[in-house]
Amino acid sequence: MEENFNIEIISPNKKILSSACSEVIIPAYEGLITILKDHIPLVTFLRPGFVEVKNKTENKIFFIAEGTVEFSENNLLILTTFAKNVKDITNEEVLKLISEAEKKLANQNQSDKEKYILSYQVETLKQISQ
């Protein structure tokens, strides 16, 4: 019996991933959510973090900014402003993204929601550079 479902990760400028997988872990505002085949339909928002895509032969981890998730009929769609495979992110790129996020955090005009998102982004990016 096939235990896979379809996943697509899409950013504004390109499709990041389109494949079959057996499990995906997403960073929602409610916490980490694990999606398996035949999961109940779901629509939620993503906070910055890691999306783990697993299948029998390999696991892929993507850093994502924020976005939305929809799961129905064994199709998972992730729409995000930024997504990149962690293996493809250089230390220079991580440091640049951290610097940009910290500059935005220092701005006193940021809403609490924006500060929350940016602080999660910085925390996640620091995990990549370790």
Secondary structure, DSSP 8 states (H G I E B T S, - for coil): ----EEEEEE-SS-EEEEEEESEEEEEETTEEEEEETT---EEEEE-SEEEEEE-SS-EEEEEE-SEEEEEETTEEEEEES-EEEGGG--HHHHHHHHHHHHHHHH-TT--HHHHHHHHHHHHHHHHHT-
